[in-house]
Amino acid sequence: MTAFNLETCARPNILQLEPYRCARDDYKDDGTNILLDANENAYGPPLPASNGVNGFNTPDVPSIALSTLHRYPDPHQHDLKQLLCTLRNTHAHTQKTLTPANLFVGVGSDEAIDALLRCFCVPGRDRILVCPPTYGMYAVSAQVNDVGLVKVPLLSAEEGFQIDVPAVLAKLDEDVKRAEESPEGGRIKLVYLCSPGNPTGSLLRKEDIAKVLAHPSWNGVVVVDEAYIDFAAPNPETASLAEWVTEWPNLVVMQTLSKAFGLAGIRLGAAFTDPAIARLLNSLKAPYNISSLTSSIASYALSGQGLATMQANRARILEQRDRLLREMPKIPGVGRLRGGTDANFLLYEMLDAGGKPDNATALKVYERLAENQGVVVRFRGKEHGCLGCLRITVGTDEEVTRFLASLERVLREVRGN
Ligand SMILES: Cc1ncc(COP(=O)(O)O)c(C=O)c1O
């Protein structure tokens, strides 16, 4: 049960939108029609006509020819959405089945983060709730849209960087009460949860997410960002809650091909949700947001051959993650692992000469790693609960070897021993 009501939660101007339709929705391109409907250039692009872009050579995924790029891409991406559904229909969380109607696909999950804000939050009035330390784009996108930010920090690293459920529920209670007293003040429309978290690397507990979803009086949407879900323990195949959107009308689960699939360059993200919310997101997006090249490459990555390669690469990353977990504690000056091991990065404290986690030390290590060793990691010491922390992405075998040697050298210099 939930108090969610789309008709009173989404912005009225968005509820009135109709999904984009083009002439080709009514009159399909069957190869015999001539297409004079979209002001394209019928002579084609100034590119070599004979070259295919990918030459994937599989029966499932057609290779895209450069010479066809004068045509607009498919605005609906039904086939690509079906591949995403097939990947996430594990029936580990429900017996119900995702269909393409449950999906929005965008230019990375960053587009979904922004589209949700525009769909639900009235600029200058409404708010979102985030749980620091968390991914920075929720706040950036909120600011761009002139939407307020309410922060309820995650529990401490010792408590696994999990949701502080009583604090989140209390904040939502308070917001409901405030909105009843002064409706013109706006309200919290979205709760952004990152699972596995960035920079925490911790998978959130499903039962905690359920408690937020089931808040008895809050009329809003829970957005679970699963950018790193394919690295999650114990079983990355069934960790995703994407199919759970068939059980909750107020749940959105975002994913991306930028991480485990190694396709950050094509910009493909997805939001799984109830068909009613998906319809709104699809109505407000730019009609041709997914390019033909992106669609074709993503479809290959989600086909049998693509998935097999992704799984093999993931196994190598997990091996290197385990190696870092073994080797990091042996380096003098490396403190505690903060957070979890559910992503393709690890969050470690850097210790000062006295053995305390310290931002000045971590910053120096960060700078010297980059400037003297050519190794770029991320300083996260200013994030809530991350004092003295660096976030290290798991690289290849050779990269991890070089990183470990560089870190040992730099820490020795910085700590003066
Ligand atoms: C938690 C999280 N969500 C979303 C994204 C954005 O992913 P995309 O490349 O799909 O826009 C990132 C990228 O680092 C991330 O860490």
The ligand as an SDF file (V2000), in Angstrom:
LIG
                    3D

 16 16  0  0  0  0  0  0  0  0999 V2000
   25.3230    6.4430   -9.1700 C   0  0  0  0  0  0  0  0  0  0  0  0
   25.4120    6.9090  -10.5710 C   0  0  0  0  0  0  0  0  0  0  0  0
   24.2850    7.1010  -11.2680 N   0  0  0  0  0  0  0  0  0  0  0  0
   24.3100    7.5220  -12.5340 C   0  0  0  0  0  0  0  0  0  0  0  0
   25.5060    7.7880  -13.1580 C   0  0  0  0  0  0  0  0  0  0  0  0
   25.4570    8.3460  -14.5570 C   0  0  0  0  0  0  0  0  0  0  0  0
   25.5310    7.3670  -15.4570 O   0  0  0  0  0  0  0  0  0  0  0  0
   25.3060    7.6270  -17.0120 P   0  0  0  0  0  0  0  0  0  0  0  0
   26.6620    7.4720  -17.6180 O   0  0  0  0  0  0  0  0  0  0  0  0
   24.3640    6.5530  -17.4060 O   0  0  0  0  0  0  0  0  0  0  0  0
   24.7400    9.0000  -17.1920 O   0  0  0  0  0  0  0  0  0  0  0  0
   26.7110    7.6030  -12.4910 C   0  0  0  0  0  0  0  0  0  0  0  0
   27.9850    7.8950  -13.1450 C   0  0  0  0  0  0  0  0  0  0  0  0
   29.0490    7.9040  -12.5960 O   0  0  0  0  0  0  0  0  0  0  0  0
   26.6610    7.1580  -11.1510 C   0  0  0  0  0  0  0  0  0  0  0  0
   27.7700    6.9860  -10.4330 O   0  0  0  0  0  0  0  0  0  0  0  0
  1  2  1  0
  2  3  1  0
  2 15  2  0
  3  4  2  0
  4  5  1  0
  5  6  1  0
  5 12  2  0
  6  7  1  0
  7  8  1  0
  8  9  2  0
  8 10  1  0
  8 11  1  0
 12 13  1  0
 12 15  1  0
 13 14  2  0
 15 16  1  0
M  END
$$$$
